[in-house]
Amino acid sequence: MSNDQQITPTAPDAARQVSGPSTGLLITGIIGAIFSLATFFSLIIGAGLSTVWWEDIPDVYGEIWEGAAGMGSSFVGILVAGFIIYAALKMKDLNQWGLAMAASILAMIPCISPCCIIGLPIGIWCLVVLTKPEVKAAFH
C-alpha cells in the first residue's frame, strides 16, 4: 500500500472512539439527575415543613417563593440531565451527531449542566472526538 492511499475508518473504529466519551457523558447525566432529583424532593419536603413550623406569615411566603424557585431550577436540571443521558445513548450507537454535539456543549456550561465539575472535561473530550472527520462520517 502506498502513502497516497487513505485508510477509510470503519464504523467499529468510530464506535470504539466514541465509547469512552459517551460513557462519560452518560455518567455526567446520571449524576446530574440524581442531584437534581434529590434537590427537588428535599425542597418539596422543606417547603411543606416550613409552612408548618414558621408562625410568621410573611416569612412563610418568602420561604415558599424561594422553594418554588429552587424546585423550578431543579426541574430544569432534571430535564437537562435527561437530555444529556438520551444524547449519550444516541452517541454510543453513532446516531444523531448534532444531538451528541449539543449535549456535549450543554454538559460544559456551568449552572446549566447537571454536573459541571465533570461535565467540562467530559464535554471537551466529546467535542474532540465528535469533530474528527472519520467519527462524524460514521454517524447516521
Protein Blocks (a to p, Z undefined) as FASTA:
>chain_A
ZZkbccdddfklmmmmmmmmmmmmmmmmmmmmmmmmmmmmmmmmmmmmmmmmpmblklmm
mmmmmmmmmmmmmmmmmmmmmmmmmmmmmmmnopakllmmmmmmmmmpghkamblmlmmm
mmmmmmmmmmpmklmmmpZZ
